[in-house]
Amino acid sequence: MEEEILNSYSKLDSLNVSRETYFDFELLISMIVKKNKEINIISRKTVKNQVIRDRHIVDSAQIIDLIDLNSNTTTDLGTGGGMPGLIVAILLKNMKKDIMVQLYEKSHHKSIFLREVSRKLKLKTEIFEKNVFESKNLKTGTIMSRAFKPMPVVLDLVHKNFSNYKNLIFFMGKNGKEMFRKTLKDWDLEYTEKKSLSSENSFLLNIKKINKKIEKN
């Protein structure tokens, strides 16, 4: 059974993830499956262990080599059921990195779940049960945005509400190329692209600098 679990995460082999991390992932999955019977942590269509591993765990974990490890914090703008924030927190714990993962989530019930997982897995997290759009002058290392808001909305949020950050990671889905192309009409971005490990049609954007283009009359 142990080898079966390890093999199910083979897509992460290139990231040198520890065995302890995989078992933390499995504990998280069991908590998601249990809680999902009460509230929608994830879509009920995807509440199967291997689907959760591929669609949520692997997809979230693949950004670990883009996280700024020299900062004290990293921030998940709208974590929902904890993806990618909890996954990154698990990885950082097992890497022995003393970095606080800040999780923004408006839902009271999901915030309770995030705290339960953090306690059980001894994660270094700070859960903000609030709308991140209402927070100003924010400072952090890496900002993460996965299935939160459309890219232009997130760029505007970061541009206006964060006074300091190192980089911004976007998870871009199958329609991401078109969205990105349209976004570049209004924004100057210093970025790199990375192919997704979890989906053939998806990719990651690692953005270092953002500037809004001046509208011409």
Secondary structure, 3 states (H helix, E strand, C coil): CHHHHHHHCHHHHHHCCCHHHHHHHHHHHHHHHHHCCCCCCCCHHHCCHHHHHHHHHHHHHCCHHHCCCCCCEEEECCCCCCCCHHHHHHHHHHCCCCCEEEEECCCHHHHHHHHHHHHHCCCCEEEECCCHHHCCCEECCEEEECCCCCHHHHHHHHHHHEEECCEEEEEECCCHHHHHHHHCCCEEEEEEEEECCCCCCCEEEEEEEEEECCCCC
